[in-house]
Amino acid sequence: MAKQPLRAVGEGERRPQRRKVLTVLEAAKVGSRRELLVAMRDRIAETVSRVDCPTKDLSPLTRRLQELDRDIARLDALEESEFRPPVTDDKFDASVI
């Protein structure tokens, strides 16, 4: 998700509502692909952080956590590049140098 630059709030303007954090089930049913990945990442992070997480599960869960984080970063980068205006090259003027 592209980050919005900070700006002054206009008169009578309200801040946008924050989106509800979806569970994995909710994200799978009604969420976007990114919301599903975030819900899965958060669920796995919660499980790995627990003291009673079985040792045999730590390695595969940690690996999956890294994969999900990488996938989310890729989606964010793709979304950011889609909304970036195209760059136009100016004509080269050697006399300016």
Backbone atoms as SQL, in Angstrom:
CREATE TABLE atoms (id INTEGER PRIMARY KEY, chain TEXT, resi INTEGER, resn TEXT, atom TEXT, x REAL, y REAL, z REAL);
INSERT INTO atoms VALUES
  (1, 'A', 1, 'MET', 'N', 0.841, -1.167, 0.000),
  (2, 'A', 1, 'MET', 'CA', 0.000, 0.000, 0.000),
  (3, 'A', 1, 'MET', 'C', 0.891, 1.238, 0.000),
  (4, 'A', 2, 'ALA', 'N', 0.643, 2.141, -0.906),
  (5, 'A', 2, 'ALA', 'CA', 1.448, 3.351, -0.985),
  (6, 'A', 2, 'ALA', 'C', 1.155, 4.242, 0.211),
  (7, 'A', 3, 'LYS', 'N', 2.208, 4.805, 0.761),
  (8, 'A', 3, 'LYS', 'CA', 2.038, 5.677, 1.917),
  (9, 'A', 3, 'LYS', 'C', 1.643, 7.065, 1.450),
  (10, 'A', 4, 'GLN', 'N', 0.705, 7.658, 2.167),
  (11, 'A', 4, 'GLN', 'CA', 0.252, 8.999, 1.853),
  (12, 'A', 4, 'GLN', 'C', 1.185, 9.999, 2.534),
  (13, 'A', 5, 'PRO', 'N', 1.563, 11.091, 1.855),
  (14, 'A', 5, 'PRO', 'CA', 2.398, 12.100, 2.508),
  (15, 'A', 5, 'PRO', 'C', 1.591, 12.822, 3.586),
  (16, 'A', 6, 'LEU', 'N', 2.285, 13.299, 4.612),
  (17, 'A', 6, 'LEU', 'CA', 1.611, 14.048, 5.670),
  (18, 'A', 6, 'LEU', 'C', 1.133, 15.382, 5.117),
  (19, 'A', 7, 'ARG', 'N', -0.015, 15.823, 5.611),
  (20, 'A', 7, 'ARG', 'CA', -0.550, 17.105, 5.176),
  (21, 'A', 7, 'ARG', 'C', -1.475, 17.628, 6.266),
  (22, 'A', 8, 'ALA', 'N', -1.782, 18.907, 6.195),
  (23, 'A', 8, 'ALA', 'CA', -2.707, 19.502, 7.151),
  (24, 'A', 8, 'ALA', 'C', -4.124, 19.040, 6.833),
  (25, 'A', 9, 'VAL', 'N', -4.897, 18.836, 7.873),
  (26, 'A', 9, 'VAL', 'CA', -6.284, 18.410, 7.708),
  (27, 'A', 9, 'VAL', 'C', -7.130, 19.637, 7.407),
  (28, 'A', 10, 'GLY', 'N', -7.975, 19.527, 6.397),
  (29, 'A', 10, 'GLY', 'CA', -8.842, 20.632, 6.019),
  (30, 'A', 10, 'GLY', 'C', -9.958, 20.837, 7.034),
  (31, 'A', 11, 'GLU', 'N', -10.558, 22.009, 6.999),
  (32, 'A', 11, 'GLU', 'CA', -11.628, 22.320, 7.938),
  (33, 'A', 11, 'GLU', 'C', -12.825, 21.407, 7.682),
  (34, 'A', 12, 'GLY', 'N', -13.329, 20.797, 8.735),
  (35, 'A', 12, 'GLY', 'CA', -14.464, 19.892, 8.625),
  (36, 'A', 12, 'GLY', 'C', -14.090, 18.506, 8.120),
  (37, 'A', 13, 'GLU', 'N', -12.824, 18.287, 7.859),
  (38, 'A', 13, 'GLU', 'CA', -12.376, 16.996, 7.347),
  (39, 'A', 13, 'GLU', 'C', -12.048, 16.070, 8.516),
  (40, 'A', 14, 'ARG', 'N', -12.410, 14.820, 8.373),
  (41, 'A', 14, 'ARG', 'CA', -12.113, 13.828, 9.406),
  (42, 'A', 14, 'ARG', 'C', -11.021, 12.903, 8.910),
  (43, 'A', 15, 'ARG', 'N', -10.310, 12.345, 9.859),
  (44, 'A', 15, 'ARG', 'CA', -9.280, 11.391, 9.449),
  (45, 'A', 15, 'ARG', 'C', -9.958, 10.126, 8.945),
  (46, 'A', 16, 'PRO', 'N', -9.345, 9.451, 8.005),
  (47, 'A', 16, 'PRO', 'CA', -9.954, 8.234, 7.467),
  (48, 'A', 16, 'PRO', 'C', -10.001, 7.130, 8.521),
  (49, 'A', 17, 'GLN', 'N', -11.034, 6.325, 8.455),
  (50, 'A', 17, 'GLN', 'CA', -11.173, 5.204, 9.382),
  (51, 'A', 17, 'GLN', 'C', -10.097, 4.176, 9.090),
  (52, 'A', 18, 'ARG', 'N', -9.521, 3.631, 10.147),
  (53, 'A', 18, 'ARG', 'CA', -8.551, 2.554, 9.951),
  (54, 'A', 18, 'ARG', 'C', -9.300, 1.286, 9.612),
  (55, 'A', 19, 'ARG', 'N', -8.689, 0.491, 8.765),
  (56, 'A', 19, 'ARG', 'CA', -9.320, -0.770, 8.379),
  (57, 'A', 19, 'ARG', 'C', -9.202, -1.755, 9.514),
  (58, 'A', 20, 'LYS', 'N', -10.241, -2.523, 9.695),
  (59, 'A', 20, 'LYS', 'CA', -10.248, -3.555, 10.718),
  (60, 'A', 20, 'LYS', 'C', -9.241, -4.632, 10.331),
  (61, 'A', 21, 'VAL', 'N', -8.487, -5.113, 11.315),
  (62, 'A', 21, 'VAL', 'CA', -7.554, -6.201, 11.063),
  (63, 'A', 21, 'VAL', 'C', -8.376, -7.476, 10.929),
  (64, 'A', 22, 'LEU', 'N', -8.208, -8.157, 9.811),
  (65, 'A', 22, 'LEU', 'CA', -8.999, -9.347, 9.532),
  (66, 'A', 22, 'LEU', 'C', -8.322, -10.598, 10.069),
  (67, 'A', 23, 'THR', 'N', -9.134, -11.564, 10.491),
  (68, 'A', 23, 'THR', 'CA', -8.602, -12.876, 10.834),
  (69, 'A', 23, 'THR', 'C', -8.270, -13.589, 9.528),
  (70, 'A', 24, 'VAL', 'N', -7.567, -14.709, 9.637),
  (71, 'A', 24, 'VAL', 'CA', -7.224, -15.462, 8.432),
  (72, 'A', 24, 'VAL', 'C', -8.499, -15.896, 7.711),
  (73, 'A', 25, 'LEU', 'N', -9.489, -16.370, 8.451),
  (74, 'A', 25, 'LEU', 'CA', -10.740, -16.815, 7.840),
  (75, 'A', 25, 'LEU', 'C', -11.462, -15.660, 7.147),
  (76, 'A', 26, 'GLU', 'N', -11.558, -14.511, 7.821),
  (77, 'A', 26, 'GLU', 'CA', -12.222, -13.348, 7.221),
  (78, 'A', 26, 'GLU', 'C', -11.480, -12.877, 5.969),
  (79, 'A', 27, 'ALA', 'N', -10.158, -12.843, 6.061),
  (80, 'A', 27, 'ALA', 'CA', -9.358, -12.400, 4.917),
  (81, 'A', 27, 'ALA', 'C', -9.507, -13.355, 3.739),
  (82, 'A', 28, 'ALA', 'N', -9.600, -14.647, 4.029),
  (83, 'A', 28, 'ALA', 'CA', -9.767, -15.635, 2.958),
  (84, 'A', 28, 'ALA', 'C', -11.129, -15.481, 2.285),
  (85, 'A', 29, 'LYS', 'N', -12.143, -15.129, 3.075),
  (86, 'A', 29, 'LYS', 'CA', -13.494, -15.009, 2.520),
  (87, 'A', 29, 'LYS', 'C', -13.728, -13.690, 1.793),
  (88, 'A', 30, 'VAL', 'N', -13.327, -12.571, 2.410),
  (89, 'A', 30, 'VAL', 'CA', -13.710, -11.269, 1.860),
  (90, 'A', 30, 'VAL', 'C', -12.548, -10.311, 1.633),
  (91, 'A', 31, 'GLY', 'N', -11.362, -10.673, 2.040),
  (92, 'A', 31, 'GLY', 'CA', -10.236, -9.752, 1.947),
  (93, 'A', 31, 'GLY', 'C', -9.499, -9.839, 0.629),
  (94, 'A', 32, 'SER', 'N', -8.570, -8.930, 0.477),
  (95, 'A', 32, 'SER', 'CA', -7.701, -8.934, -0.706),
  (96, 'A', 32, 'SER', 'C', -6.576, -9.942, -0.485),
  (97, 'A', 33, 'ARG', 'N', -5.804, -10.160, -1.517),
  (98, 'A', 33, 'ARG', 'CA', -4.657, -11.078, -1.388),
  (99, 'A', 33, 'ARG', 'C', -3.689, -10.564, -0.326),
  (100, 'A', 34, 'ARG', 'N', -3.441, -9.258, -0.311),
  (101, 'A', 34, 'ARG', 'CA', -2.533, -8.681, 0.678),
  (102, 'A', 34, 'ARG', 'C', -3.077, -8.874, 2.091),
  (103, 'A', 35, 'GLU', 'N', -4.373, -8.649, 2.263),
  (104, 'A', 35, 'GLU', 'CA', -4.968, -8.819, 3.594),
  (105, 'A', 35, 'GLU', 'C', -4.850, -10.263, 4.074),
  (106, 'A', 36, 'LEU', 'N', -4.995, -11.211, 3.160),
  (107, 'A', 36, 'LEU', 'CA', -4.831, -12.616, 3.524),
  (108, 'A', 36, 'LEU', 'C', -3.391, -12.899, 3.937),
  (109, 'A', 37, 'LEU', 'N', -2.435, -12.409, 3.170),
  (110, 'A', 37, 'LEU', 'CA', -1.028, -12.619, 3.511),
  (111, 'A', 37, 'LEU', 'C', -0.678, -11.990, 4.857),
  (112, 'A', 38, 'VAL', 'N', -1.189, -10.794, 5.116),
  (113, 'A', 38, 'VAL', 'CA', -0.926, -10.119, 6.392),
  (114, 'A', 38, 'VAL', 'C', -1.545, -10.899, 7.548),
  (115, 'A', 39, 'ALA', 'N', -2.767, -11.373, 7.372),
  (116, 'A', 39, 'ALA', 'CA', -3.430, -12.146, 8.429),
  (117, 'A', 39, 'ALA', 'C', -2.663, -13.436, 8.722),
  (118, 'A', 40, 'MET', 'N', -2.200, -14.103, 7.674),
  (119, 'A', 40, 'MET', 'CA', -1.424, -15.333, 7.865),
  (120, 'A', 40, 'MET', 'C', -0.095, -15.025, 8.549),
  (121, 'A', 41, 'ARG', 'N', 0.560, -13.952, 8.118),
  (122, 'A', 41, 'ARG', 'CA', 1.834, -13.561, 8.734),
  (123, 'A', 41, 'ARG', 'C', 1.657, -13.272, 10.218),
  (124, 'A', 42, 'ASP', 'N', 0.619, -12.509, 10.549),
  (125, 'A', 42, 'ASP', 'CA', 0.380, -12.160, 11.943),
  (126, 'A', 42, 'ASP', 'C', 0.056, -13.385, 12.786),
  (127, 'A', 43, 'ARG', 'N', -0.721, -14.298, 12.222),
  (128, 'A', 43, 'ARG', 'CA', -1.083, -15.527, 12.945),
  (129, 'A', 43, 'ARG', 'C', 0.146, -16.382, 13.214),
  (130, 'A', 44, 'ILE', 'N', 1.005, -16.528, 12.213),
  (131, 'A', 44, 'ILE', 'CA', 2.222, -17.325, 12.389),
  (132, 'A', 44, 'ILE', 'C', 3.165, -16.634, 13.369),
  (133, 'A', 45, 'ALA', 'N', 3.295, -15.319, 13.279),
  (134, 'A', 45, 'ALA', 'CA', 4.164, -14.583, 14.205),
  (135, 'A', 45, 'ALA', 'C', 3.684, -14.758, 15.637),
  (136, 'A', 46, 'GLU', 'N', 2.377, -14.728, 15.816),
  (137, 'A', 46, 'GLU', 'CA', 1.805, -14.936, 17.148),
  (138, 'A', 46, 'GLU', 'C', 2.137, -16.338, 17.659),
  (139, 'A', 47, 'THR', 'N', 2.002, -17.337, 16.810),
  (140, 'A', 47, 'THR', 'CA', 2.270, -18.725, 17.194),
  (141, 'A', 47, 'THR', 'C', 3.741, -18.924, 17.538),
  (142, 'A', 48, 'VAL', 'N', 4.628, -18.393, 16.720),
  (143, 'A', 48, 'VAL', 'CA', 6.065, -18.548, 16.950),
  (144, 'A', 48, 'VAL', 'C', 6.491, -17.851, 18.240),
  (145, 'A', 49, 'SER', 'N', 5.833, -16.763, 18.585),
  (146, 'A', 49, 'SER', 'CA', 6.194, -15.999, 19.776),
  (147, 'A', 49, 'SER', 'C', 5.766, -16.665, 21.075),
  (148, 'A', 50, 'ARG', 'N', 4.842, -17.588, 20.982),
  (149, 'A', 50, 'ARG', 'CA', 4.335, -18.238, 22.195),
  (150, 'A', 50, 'ARG', 'C', 5.375, -19.194, 22.761),
  (151, 'A', 51, 'VAL', 'N', 5.437, -19.255, 24.078),
  (152, 'A', 51, 'VAL', 'CA', 6.391, -20.127, 24.766),
  (153, 'A', 51, 'VAL', 'C', 6.076, -21.591, 24.499),
  (154, 'A', 52, 'ASP', 'N', 4.812, -21.923, 24.352),
  (155, 'A', 52, 'ASP', 'CA', 4.425, -23.324, 24.170),
  (156, 'A', 52, 'ASP', 'C', 4.436, -23.781, 22.704),
  (157, 'A', 53, 'CYS', 'N', 5.024, -22.982, 21.823),
  (158, 'A', 53, 'CYS', 'CA', 5.142, -23.388, 20.416),
  (159, 'A', 53, 'CYS', 'C', 6.114, -24.565, 20.350),
  (160, 'A', 54, 'PRO', 'N', 5.682, -25.700, 19.781),
  (161, 'A', 54, 'PRO', 'CA', 6.568, -26.865, 19.712),
  (162, 'A', 54, 'PRO', 'C', 7.859, -26.544, 18.949),
  (163, 'A', 55, 'THR', 'N', 8.955, -27.010, 19.489),
  (164, 'A', 55, 'THR', 'CA', 10.264, -26.752, 18.890),
  (165, 'A', 55, 'THR', 'C', 10.330, -27.242, 17.454),
  (166, 'A', 56, 'LYS', 'N', 9.709, -28.384, 17.180),
  (167, 'A', 56, 'LYS', 'CA', 9.737, -28.945, 15.821),
  (168, 'A', 56, 'LYS', 'C', 9.024, -28.049, 14.810),
  (169, 'A', 57, 'ASP', 'N', 8.142, -27.184, 15.285),
  (170, 'A', 57, 'ASP', 'CA', 7.392, -26.294, 14.388),
  (171, 'A', 57, 'ASP', 'C', 8.086, -24.953, 14.149),
  (172, 'A', 58, 'LEU', 'N', 9.058, -24.609, 14.989),
  (173, 'A', 58, 'LEU', 'CA', 9.682, -23.288, 14.883),
  (174, 'A', 58, 'LEU', 'C', 10.354, -23.054, 13.531),
  (175, 'A', 59, 'SER', 'N', 11.125, -24.005, 13.067),
  (176, 'A', 59, 'SER', 'CA', 11.852, -23.810, 11.810),
  (177, 'A', 59, 'SER', 'C', 10.916, -23.639, 10.614),
  (178, 'A', 60, 'PRO', 'N', 9.958, -24.545, 10.391),
  (179, 'A', 60, 'PRO', 'CA', 9.076, -24.344, 9.226),
  (180, 'A', 60, 'PRO', 'C', 8.187, -23.105, 9.355),
  (181, 'A', 61, 'LEU', 'N', 7.745, -22.803, 10.564),
  (182, 'A', 61, 'LEU', 'CA', 6.906, -21.614, 10.737),
  (183, 'A', 61, 'LEU', 'C', 7.710, -20.338, 10.507),
  (184, 'A', 62, 'THR', 'N', 8.940, -20.319, 10.996),
  (185, 'A', 62, 'THR', 'CA', 9.790, -19.146, 10.791),
  (186, 'A', 62, 'THR', 'C', 10.100, -18.960, 9.312),
  (187, 'A', 63, 'ARG', 'N', 10.363, -20.051, 8.617),
  (188, 'A', 63, 'ARG', 'CA', 10.618, -19.979, 7.175),
  (189, 'A', 63, 'ARG', 'C', 9.384, -19.428, 6.454),
  (190, 'A', 64, 'ARG', 'N', 8.220, -19.924, 6.817),
  (191, 'A', 64, 'ARG', 'CA', 6.976, -19.458, 6.181),
  (192, 'A', 64, 'ARG', 'C', 6.724, -17.988, 6.502),
  (193, 'A', 65, 'LEU', 'N', 7.048, -17.587, 7.720),
  (194, 'A', 65, 'LEU', 'CA', 6.899, -16.195, 8.129),
  (195, 'A', 65, 'LEU', 'C', 7.755, -15.285, 7.246),
  (196, 'A', 66, 'GLN', 'N', 8.979, -15.697, 6.979),
  (197, 'A', 66, 'GLN', 'CA', 9.860, -14.921, 6.108),
  (198, 'A', 66, 'GLN', 'C', 9.318, -14.871, 4.678),
  (199, 'A', 67, 'GLU', 'N', 8.789, -15.984, 4.197),
  (200, 'A', 67, 'GLU', 'CA', 8.223, -16.019, 2.844),
  (201, 'A', 67, 'GLU', 'C', 7.027, -15.075, 2.722),
  (202, 'A', 68, 'LEU', 'N', 6.160, -15.101, 3.729),
  (203, 'A', 68, 'LEU', 'CA', 4.988, -14.224, 3.708),
  (204, 'A', 68, 'LEU', 'C', 5.407, -12.759, 3.734),
  (205, 'A', 69, 'ASP', 'N', 6.393, -12.450, 4.569),
  (206, 'A', 69, 'ASP', 'CA', 6.875, -11.076, 4.658),
  (207, 'A', 69, 'ASP', 'C', 7.446, -10.622, 3.313),
  (208, 'A', 70, 'ARG', 'N', 8.171, -11.497, 2.649),
  (209, 'A', 70, 'ARG', 'CA', 8.738, -11.205, 1.331),
  (210, 'A', 70, 'ARG', 'C', 7.620, -10.992, 0.302),
  (211, 'A', 71, 'ASP', 'N', 6.586, -11.839, 0.351),
  (212, 'A', 71, 'ASP', 'CA', 5.463, -11.706, -0.586),
  (213, 'A', 71, 'ASP', 'C', 4.716, -10.388, -0.386),
  (214, 'A', 72, 'ILE', 'N', 4.536, -9.991, 0.868),
  (215, 'A', 72, 'ILE', 'CA', 3.861, -8.723, 1.169),
  (216, 'A', 72, 'ILE', 'C', 4.690, -7.556, 0.641),
  (217, 'A', 73, 'ALA', 'N', 5.998, -7.611, 0.854),
  (218, 'A', 73, 'ALA', 'CA', 6.880, -6.544, 0.361),
  (219, 'A', 73, 'ALA', 'C', 6.823, -6.455, -1.164),
  (220, 'A', 74, 'ARG', 'N', 6.765, -7.599, -1.839),
  (221, 'A', 74, 'ARG', 'CA', 6.666, -7.602, -3.308),
  (222, 'A', 74, 'ARG', 'C', 5.357, -6.975, -3.776),
  (223, 'A', 75, 'LEU', 'N', 4.259, -7.337, -3.109),
  (224, 'A', 75, 'LEU', 'CA', 2.967, -6.746, -3.475),
  (225, 'A', 75, 'LEU', 'C', 2.981, -5.236, -3.274),
  (226, 'A', 76, 'ASP', 'N', 3.562, -4.793, -2.154),
  (227, 'A', 76, 'ASP', 'CA', 3.632, -3.359, -1.879),
  (228, 'A', 76, 'ASP', 'C', 4.473, -2.638, -2.925),
  (229, 'A', 77, 'ALA', 'N', 5.603, -3.236, -3.300),
  (230, 'A', 77, 'ALA', 'CA', 6.470, -2.621, -4.310),
  (231, 'A', 77, 'ALA', 'C', 5.765, -2.561, -5.660),
  (232, 'A', 78, 'LEU', 'N', 5.050, -3.616, -6.002),
  (233, 'A', 78, 'LEU', 'CA', 4.316, -3.646, -7.264),
  (234, 'A', 78, 'LEU', 'C', 3.227, -2.582, -7.274),
  (235, 'A', 79, 'GLU', 'N', 2.494, -2.475, -6.181),
  (236, 'A', 79, 'GLU', 'CA', 1.429, -1.476, -6.095),
  (237, 'A', 79, 'GLU', 'C', 2.005, -0.070, -6.176),
  (238, 'A', 80, 'GLU', 'N', 3.125, 0.156, -5.511),
  (239, 'A', 80, 'GLU', 'CA', 3.746, 1.479, -5.533),
  (240, 'A', 80, 'GLU', 'C', 4.212, 1.835, -6.940),
  (241, 'A', 81, 'SER', 'N', 4.781, 0.860, -7.649),
  (242, 'A', 81, 'SER', 'CA', 5.269, 1.138, -9.005),
  (243, 'A', 81, 'SER', 'C', 4.115, 1.365, -9.979),
  (244, 'A', 82, 'GLU', 'N', 2.964, 0.760, -9.733),
  (245, 'A', 82, 'GLU', 'CA', 1.807, 0.958, -10.605),
  (246, 'A', 82, 'GLU', 'C', 1.238, 2.362, -10.478),
  (247, 'A', 83, 'PHE', 'N', 1.363, 2.961, -9.293),
  (248, 'A', 83, 'PHE', 'CA', 0.770, 4.270, -9.060),
  (249, 'A', 83, 'PHE', 'C', 1.763, 5.407, -9.234),
  (250, 'A', 84, 'ARG', 'N', 2.991, 5.079, -9.533),
  (251, 'A', 84, 'ARG', 'CA', 4.001, 6.107, -9.744),
  (252, 'A', 84, 'ARG', 'C', 3.838, 6.657, -11.156),
  (253, 'A', 85, 'PRO', 'N', 3.790, 7.978, -11.294),
  (254, 'A', 85, 'PRO', 'CA', 3.634, 8.542, -12.638),
  (255, 'A', 85, 'PRO', 'C', 4.861, 8.229, -13.491),
  (256, 'A', 86, 'PRO', 'N', 4.665, 8.071, -14.786),
  (257, 'A', 86, 'PRO', 'CA', 5.803, 7.760, -15.652),
  (258, 'A', 86, 'PRO', 'C', 6.792, 8.924, -15.696),
  (259, 'A', 87, 'VAL', 'N', 8.054, 8.585, -15.819),
  (260, 'A', 87, 'VAL', 'CA', 9.106, 9.594, -15.887),
  (261, 'A', 87, 'VAL', 'C', 9.314, 9.974, -17.349),
  (262, 'A', 88, 'THR', 'N', 9.324, 11.260, -17.596),
  (263, 'A', 88, 'THR', 'CA', 9.592, 11.718, -18.961),
  (264, 'A', 88, 'THR', 'C', 10.978, 12.341, -18.991),
  (265, 'A', 89, 'ASP', 'N', 11.737, 11.995, -19.987),
  (266, 'A', 89, 'ASP', 'CA', 13.081, 12.543, -20.141),
  (267, 'A', 89, 'ASP', 'C', 13.010, 13.886, -20.849),
  (268, 'A', 90, 'ASP', 'N', 13.794, 14.832, -20.329),
  (269, 'A', 90, 'ASP', 'CA', 13.918, 16.118, -21.000),
  (270, 'A', 90, 'ASP', 'C', 14.976, 15.994, -22.085),
  (271, 'A', 91, 'LYS', 'N', 14.944, 16.920, -23.001),
  (272, 'A', 91, 'LYS', 'CA', 15.960, 16.918, -24.053),
  (273, 'A', 91, 'LYS', 'C', 17.306, 17.278, -23.436),
  (274, 'A', 92, 'PHE', 'N', 18.338, 16.621, -23.912),
  (275, 'A', 92, 'PHE', 'CA', 19.686, 16.868, -23.421),
  (276, 'A', 92, 'PHE', 'C', 20.240, 18.135, -24.054),
  (277, 'A', 93, 'ASP', 'N', 20.741, 19.018, -23.200),
  (278, 'A', 93, 'ASP', 'CA', 21.344, 20.260, -23.678),
  (279, 'A', 93, 'ASP', 'C', 22.772, 20.320, -23.151),
  (280, 'A', 94, 'ALA', 'N', 23.743, 20.030, -24.012),
  (281, 'A', 94, 'ALA', 'CA', 25.147, 19.988, -23.603),
  (282, 'A', 94, 'ALA', 'C', 25.658, 21.356, -23.177),
  (283, 'A', 95, 'SER', 'N', 25.053, 22.425, -23.638),
  (284, 'A', 95, 'SER', 'CA', 25.533, 23.764, -23.285),
  (285, 'A', 95, 'SER', 'C', 25.272, 24.098, -21.816),
  (286, 'A', 96, 'VAL', 'N', 24.359, 23.395, -21.185),
  (287, 'A', 96, 'VAL', 'CA', 24.051, 23.638, -19.773),
  (288, 'A', 96, 'VAL', 'C', 25.211, 23.186, -18.893),
  (289, 'A', 97, 'ILE', 'N', 25.930, 22.191, -19.348),
  (290, 'A', 97, 'ILE', 'CA', 27.049, 21.645, -18.569),
  (291, 'A', 97, 'ILE', 'C', 28.194, 22.570, -18.711);
